[in-house]
Amino acid sequence: MRDLSADDLNAVLDNRKRAFGPLSPDNVEQWRKMISPILPEGRYLGAFDGTRLVGTSRINRYEQWWHGRPISMGGVASVTVAPEDRGRGVGGLLMRSTIERCAELGHVASALYPATTPLYRHHGWEHAGARNRVTLPAEGLRTLGSRDGGVKLRRVGPDDVPELRRILGRVYGAARASGPMATDERFLRVWLADENDYAYLADDGFVIYRWDGDDIDVDTLVAGSEATARALWSLVGSASSVARTVTASLEPDDPVLWLLRERSTDLVEQRRWMFRLVDLASAVGGRGYPAGVAADTVIEVDDPQRPANSGFWHLAVASGAGTATAVRPPAGAEVPRFTIGGVSALYAGVQPGALRRAGLLTGGTPEIDDVLGAVFAAKPYMIDYF
Ligand SMILES: CC(C)(COP(=O)(O)OP(=O)(O)OC[C@H]1O[C@@H](n2cnc3c(N)ncnc32)[C@H](O)[C@@H]1OP(=O)(O)O)[C@@H](O)C(=O)NCCC(=O)NCCS
């Protein structure tokens, strides 16, 4: 294993095409622009057989919100093994190196969109949330706006990137959001420079959208107030003379679903993502918790890949903040025992009852399950795909 450098990019691109299919010349150019700055940061790992590249894995720098507070998250992407080298453990080697590198880069957790589950599950990632692509009627959105156009919108340019990130932080914090992330500023700049993406900004929200054939594809729409949500959605919906539908990544309880005049059947396609704690204590300390729920309990965790996460942890949660402190095995207490995948899914809001019946949690009591389920309660989603 070694870090990839600019000299490796042709081999990386060849491997990538063999894994995910061809890229257009425009996409190759955009890919090079996005990849080049992250190479010196040790965010692109290569597995070699002699001098021949056999596998890759990339770690994107993200912030991910959990109950309204951001933690540092490594988004794993571009996991590829050359076709002729598959099935001999290269994928596993890549994942073990990726976990270690996430820790070195200061990411307290990691997430990824799996094309296949077992490779990641064997290494501690577990199914946690989804990207919900919801198809809405364009005309139903058009009519959400007010005639006086109360909210001022302006076009976004690449220089607005810091403002977009500030808005995400404010909206996700106030909404106590779980799961959505803010992407690396450098990536956002490259995307916003694409002439086929249209972006509009209000004081407390923004939208980025594009045409998809005769329909509209909303990449991101966040709004901190009803007035801004109405203004942004109706701007998108104003395409309804041409577009019949608008497809957008939404929160599970996205406010637009309560603004629409009609709602009976939701058309949702879910792309699942998996999540792994990398530094359990920092991740527990960094996340938000609902005010009014508390925990004071010990859990046991087994993390074969990162033994620093293994052992007994005292979880203390109160007044919206939490800590995890390593402790000795408590005498005589009924301690719940989690696999690393199980505790990662718990962190992401998967209820202990489900984890127990899936074999990711044993021991403990139904009362401790209730407490853990309440403090980590979340309906995690993501807007971005990577
Ligand atoms: C997925 C991929 C990275 C796995 O690499 P690999 O070197 O063959 O993986 P390993 O030999 O280390 O196998 C690890 C585990 O994954 C499983 N696995 C590998 N390829 C798989 C596939 N296509 N479908 C389901 N499981 C698969 C293996 O069976 C093994 O699990 P097991 O121990 O329970 O048998 C490789 O097949 C690849 O590059 N595929 C195309 C691109 C892709 O899908 N990348 C993942 C994007 S999220």
The ligand as an SDF file (V2000), in Angstrom:
LIG
                    3D

 48 50  0  0  0  0  0  0  0  0999 V2000
  -15.8870   -4.7890   -4.7220 C   0  0  0  0  0  0  0  0  0  0  0  0
  -14.3850   -4.9810   -4.9300 C   0  0  0  0  0  0  0  0  0  0  0  0
  -13.6620   -3.7070   -4.5150 C   0  0  0  0  0  0  0  0  0  0  0  0
  -13.9550   -6.1410   -3.9970 C   0  0  0  0  0  0  0  0  0  0  0  0
  -12.5590   -6.3280   -4.1220 O   0  0  0  0  0  0  0  0  0  0  0  0
  -11.8810   -7.7820   -3.8910 P   0  0  0  0  0  0  0  0  0  0  0  0
  -10.4180   -7.5950   -3.8680 O   0  0  0  0  0  0  0  0  0  0  0  0
  -12.4370   -8.7380   -4.8850 O   0  0  0  0  0  0  0  0  0  0  0  0
  -12.4330   -8.1280   -2.4330 O   0  0  0  0  0  0  0  0  0  0  0  0
  -11.8850   -9.2470   -1.4280 P   0  0  0  0  0  0  0  0  0  0  0  0
  -11.2430  -10.3460   -2.2090 O   0  0  0  0  0  0  0  0  0  0  0  0
  -11.0400   -8.5720   -0.3960 O   0  0  0  0  0  0  0  0  0  0  0  0
  -13.2570   -9.7540   -0.7970 O   0  0  0  0  0  0  0  0  0  0  0  0
  -13.8380   -9.1330    0.3360 C   0  0  0  0  0  0  0  0  0  0  0  0
  -15.2630   -9.6180    0.5190 C   0  0  0  0  0  0  0  0  0  0  0  0
  -16.1070   -9.0040   -0.4500 O   0  0  0  0  0  0  0  0  0  0  0  0
  -16.8540  -10.0050   -1.1400 C   0  0  0  0  0  0  0  0  0  0  0  0
  -17.0440   -9.5630   -2.5270 N   0  0  0  0  0  0  0  0  0  0  0  0
  -16.0820   -9.2480   -3.4090 C   0  0  0  0  0  0  0  0  0  0  0  0
  -16.6460   -8.8900   -4.5870 N   0  0  0  0  0  0  0  0  0  0  0  0
  -17.9760   -8.9870   -4.4100 C   0  0  0  0  0  0  0  0  0  0  0  0
  -19.0860   -8.7710   -5.2780 C   0  0  0  0  0  0  0  0  0  0  0  0
  -18.9250   -8.3660   -6.5320 N   0  0  0  0  0  0  0  0  0  0  0  0
  -20.3180   -8.9790   -4.7910 N   0  0  0  0  0  0  0  0  0  0  0  0
  -20.4910   -9.3850   -3.5030 C   0  0  0  0  0  0  0  0  0  0  0  0
  -19.4640   -9.6200   -2.6510 N   0  0  0  0  0  0  0  0  0  0  0  0
  -18.2380   -9.4290   -3.1020 C   0  0  0  0  0  0  0  0  0  0  0  0
  -15.9780  -11.2230   -1.0600 C   0  0  0  0  0  0  0  0  0  0  0  0
  -16.7570  -12.3950   -1.2510 O   0  0  0  0  0  0  0  0  0  0  0  0
  -15.4310  -11.1180    0.3300 C   0  0  0  0  0  0  0  0  0  0  0  0
  -16.4050  -11.4970    1.2760 O   0  0  0  0  0  0  0  0  0  0  0  0
  -16.2970  -12.9390    2.0030 P   0  0  0  0  0  0  0  0  0  0  0  0
  -15.0280  -12.8590    2.8120 O   0  0  0  0  0  0  0  0  0  0  0  0
  -17.5450  -13.0170    2.8350 O   0  0  0  0  0  0  0  0  0  0  0  0
  -16.2400  -13.9550    0.9100 O   0  0  0  0  0  0  0  0  0  0  0  0
  -14.0480   -5.3500   -6.3930 C   0  0  0  0  0  0  0  0  0  0  0  0
  -14.7970   -6.4700   -6.7510 O   0  0  0  0  0  0  0  0  0  0  0  0
  -14.3200   -4.2470   -7.3940 C   0  0  0  0  0  0  0  0  0  0  0  0
  -13.4640   -3.4440   -7.6760 O   0  0  0  0  0  0  0  0  0  0  0  0
  -15.5540   -4.2370   -7.9540 N   0  0  0  0  0  0  0  0  0  0  0  0
  -15.9500   -3.2250   -8.9440 C   0  0  0  0  0  0  0  0  0  0  0  0
  -16.0760   -1.8330   -8.3340 C   0  0  0  0  0  0  0  0  0  0  0  0
  -16.9360   -1.7920   -7.0890 C   0  0  0  0  0  0  0  0  0  0  0  0
  -18.0360   -2.3280   -7.0500 O   0  0  0  0  0  0  0  0  0  0  0  0
  -16.4220   -1.1220   -6.0690 N   0  0  0  0  0  0  0  0  0  0  0  0
  -17.1080   -0.9270   -4.8380 C   0  0  0  0  0  0  0  0  0  0  0  0
  -17.7730    0.3870   -4.8980 C   0  0  0  0  0  0  0  0  0  0  0  0
  -18.6240    0.7700   -3.4070 S   0  0  0  0  0  0  0  0  0  0  0  0
  1  2  1  0
  2  3  1  0
  2  4  1  0
  2 36  1  0
  4  5  1  0
  5  6  1  0
  6  7  2  0
  6  8  1  0
  6  9  1  0
  9 10  1  0
 10 11  2  0
 10 12  1  0
 10 13  1  0
 13 14  1  0
 14 15  1  0
 15 16  1  0
 15 30  1  0
 16 17  1  0
 17 18  1  0
 17 28  1  0
 18 19  1  0
 18 27  1  0
 19 20  2  0
 20 21  1  0
 21 22  1  0
 21 27  2  0
 22 23  1  0
 22 24  2  0
 24 25  1  0
 25 26  2  0
 26 27  1  0
 28 29  1  0
 28 30  1  0
 30 31  1  0
 31 32  1  0
 32 33  2  0
 32 34  1  0
 32 35  1  0
 36 37  1  0
 36 38  1  0
 38 39  2  0
 38 40  1  0
 40 41  1  0
 41 42  1  0
 42 43  1  0
 43 44  2  0
 43 45  1  0
 45 46  1  0
 46 47  1  0
 47 48  1  0
M  END
$$$$
